[in-house]
Amino acid sequence: MQIAQYIKLIENELLTKIELQSPSPFDPIIVKNQSNSWRTIGSGNYAGVFAHESSPNWVVKIYGRNPEELKKEIEVYKKLGNHASYSRLLDYGENYLILKKLDGITLFDALVKGVPIPESVIQDIDAGLEYARKVGLNPFDVHGKNVVMHNGKGYIVDVSDFYKQGVCHKWKDLKKAYYKIYRPYILKFHPPIPFFIVDGVRKGYRFYRKLKKKKGNKKN
């Protein structure tokens, strides 16, 4: 399929059949999809992601919150160009991006389902983040829900915050937990870990970081 035909499908069969709700800025977008031909494959804090059976190697990311952020994400993808650790921007519209599809399971879901996370995945992500820094970006908000693995390789699927300034500790802290807890005690046997436990850790970590930030601000 040509990209022009794909855009017509987006405009006529996807945008008119979906609703993106944003009840909380700290939780993923809620997607209501009434299309018979487009499948919802994920949602993040800004957008929903969709795939069409006619083009299995492409996905559409539609913004449901802060549409002005879309322009910034376009610039991030232009800087990243074509790199093994990331998707690639193929085209875009007023409120959506067309991206190369990255197959895999998120590290969050791997914990829940008991799928082992090899060290090579962590190393691939590190290499991808280092590349982003070299092209003038600031890897931000990289965590277990926007990093995927496939056949022992790691990929970063969300770069929407790479334009931001400041220091983000999420990937560094996740890596620390991987080497201090996961690799020595969980990796070998890796039982499925109930969702409520993994999600509870995620929420607890977010609360911990907020408290630490407040304490830091008071000292300054």
RAFENZI-V8341 format. One record per residue. N is the residue number from 1. RES is the residue in one small letter. SS is DSSP state (~ for helix, > for strand, _ for the rest). PSI is psi in radians with two decimals (* if undefined). BURIAL is + if it has 9 or more other C-alpha atoms within 8 Angstrom, else -. Layout:
# RAFENZI-V8341
n=(N:N)
res=(RES:RES)
ss=(SS:SS)
psi=(PSI:PSI)
burial=(BURIAL:BURIAL)
This chain:
# RAFENZI-V8341
n=(1:2:3:4:5:6:7:8:9:10:11:12:13:14:15:16:17:18:19:20:21:22:23:24:25:26:27:28:29:30:31:32:33:34:35:36:37:38:39:40:41:42:43:44:45:46:47:48:49:50:51:52:53:54:55:56:57:58:59:60:61:62:63:64:65:66:67:68:69:70:71:72:73:74:75:76:77:78:79:80:81:82:83:84:85:86:87:88:89:90:91:92:93:94:95:96:97:98:99:100:101:102:103:104:105:106:107:108:109:110:111:112:113:114:115:116:117:118:119:120:121:122:123:124:125:126:127:128:129:130:131:132:133:134:135:136:137:138:139:140:141:142:143:144:145:146:147:148:149:150:151:152:153:154:155:156:157:158:159:160:161:162:163:164:165:166:167:168:169:170:171:172:173:174:175:176:177:178:179:180:181:182:183:184:185:186:187:188:189:190:191:192:193:194:195:196:197:198:199:200:201:202:203:204:205:206:207:208:209:210:211:212:213:214:215:216:217:218:219:220)
res=(m:q:i:a:q:y:i:k:l:i:e:n:e:l:l:t:k:i:e:l:q:s:p:s:p:f:d:p:i:i:v:k:n:q:s:n:s:w:r:t:i:g:s:g:n:y:a:g:v:f:a:h:e:s:s:p:n:w:v:v:k:i:y:g:r:n:p:e:e:l:k:k:e:i:e:v:y:k:k:l:g:n:h:a:s:y:s:r:l:l:d:y:g:e:n:y:l:i:l:k:k:l:d:g:i:t:l:f:d:a:l:v:k:g:v:p:i:p:e:s:v:i:q:d:i:d:a:g:l:e:y:a:r:k:v:g:l:n:p:f:d:v:h:g:k:n:v:v:m:h:n:g:k:g:y:i:v:d:v:s:d:f:y:k:q:g:v:c:h:k:w:k:d:l:k:k:a:y:y:k:i:y:r:p:y:i:l:k:f:h:p:p:i:p:f:f:i:v:d:g:v:r:k:g:y:r:f:y:r:k:l:k:k:k:k:g:n:k:k:n)
ss=(_:_:~:~:~:~:~:~:~:~:~:~:~:~:_:_:_:>:>:>:>:_:_:_:_:_:_:_:_:>:>:>:>:_:_:_:_:>:>:>:>:>:>:_:_:_:>:>:>:>:>:>:_:_:_:_:_:>:>:>:>:>:>:_:_:_:_:~:~:~:~:~:~:~:~:~:~:~:~:~:_:_:_:_:_:>:_:_:>:>:>:>:_:_:_:>:>:>:>:>:_:_:_:_:>:>:~:~:~:~:~:~:~:_:_:_:_:_:~:~:~:~:~:~:~:~:~:~:~:~:~:~:~:~:_:_:_:_:_:_:_:_:_:_:_:_:>:>:>:>:_:_:>:>:>:>:_:_:_:_:_:_:_:_:_:_:_:_:_:~:~:~:~:~:~:~:~:~:~:~:~:~:~:~:~:~:_:_:_:_:_:_:_:_:~:~:~:~:~:~:~:~:~:~:~:~:~:~:~:~:~:~:~:~:~:~:~:~:~:_)
psi=(2.42:2.68:-0.57:-0.67:-0.66:-0.71:-0.68:-0.70:-0.69:-0.88:-0.68:-0.55:-0.16:-1.00:-0.53:-0.16:0.10:2.73:2.25:2.07:2.54:1.33:-0.44:2.36:-0.17:-0.05:2.79:2.66:2.48:2.18:2.25:1.96:2.00:0.20:2.49:-0.27:-0.27:2.37:2.33:2.16:-0.05:2.94:2.58:-2.89:-0.34:-0.49:2.89:2.68:2.37:2.67:2.62:2.40:-0.38:-0.36:1.35:-0.25:0.04:2.65:2.81:2.24:2.02:2.18:2.29:-0.06:2.50:1.06:-0.37:-0.38:-0.40:-0.73:-0.64:-0.66:-0.64:-0.78:-0.62:-0.83:-0.61:-0.67:-0.65:-0.58:-2.33:1.76:2.52:-0.46:-0.13:2.84:3.12:2.38:2.15:-0.64:3.07:2.80:-2.83:-0.65:0.38:2.78:2.51:2.12:2.69:2.34:2.38:2.05:2.71:3.14:2.42:2.72:-0.56:-0.90:-0.54:-0.69:-0.77:-0.70:-0.09:0.51:2.12:2.45:1.81:2.76:-0.49:-0.55:-0.80:-0.74:-0.67:-0.74:-0.75:-0.77:-0.71:-0.69:-0.64:-0.69:-0.77:-0.70:-0.67:-0.48:0.24:0.27:2.90:1.63:2.09:2.45:0.78:2.04:-3.08:-0.25:-0.20:0.38:2.30:2.82:2.59:2.12:0.72:0.09:2.63:2.51:2.59:2.04:-0.19:2.00:0.28:-0.36:0.19:-0.14:-0.22:2.75:2.91:-3.03:2.26:2.22:-0.05:-0.88:-0.70:-0.74:-0.66:-0.74:-0.72:-0.75:-0.62:-0.85:-0.50:-0.49:-0.97:-0.91:-0.80:-0.48:-0.39:-0.68:-0.78:-0.76:-0.66:1.30:2.69:2.41:2.15:2.49:-0.77:-0.49:-0.85:-0.75:-0.60:-0.69:-0.75:-0.83:-0.66:-0.70:-0.73:-0.72:-0.73:-0.76:-0.63:-0.78:-0.75:-0.67:-0.72:-0.77:-0.67:-0.67:-0.65:-0.66:-0.59:*)
burial=(-:-:-:-:-:+:-:+:+:+:+:-:+:+:-:-:+:+:-:+:+:+:-:-:-:-:-:+:+:+:+:-:+:-:+:-:-:+:+:+:-:-:+:+:+:+:+:+:+:+:+:+:-:-:-:+:-:+:+:+:+:+:+:+:+:-:+:-:-:+:-:+:+:+:-:+:+:-:+:+:-:-:+:-:+:+:+:+:+:-:-:+:-:-:+:+:+:+:+:+:+:+:-:-:+:+:+:+:+:+:+:+:+:+:+:+:+:-:-:+:+:+:+:+:+:-:+:+:+:-:-:+:+:-:-:-:+:+:+:+:+:+:+:+:+:+:+:+:+:+:-:+:+:+:+:+:+:-:+:+:+:+:+:-:-:-:-:-:-:+:+:-:-:+:+:-:+:+:+:-:+:+:+:+:-:+:+:-:-:+:-:+:+:-:-:-:-:+:-:-:-:-:-:-:-:-:-:-:-:-:-:-:-:-:-:-:-:-:-:-)
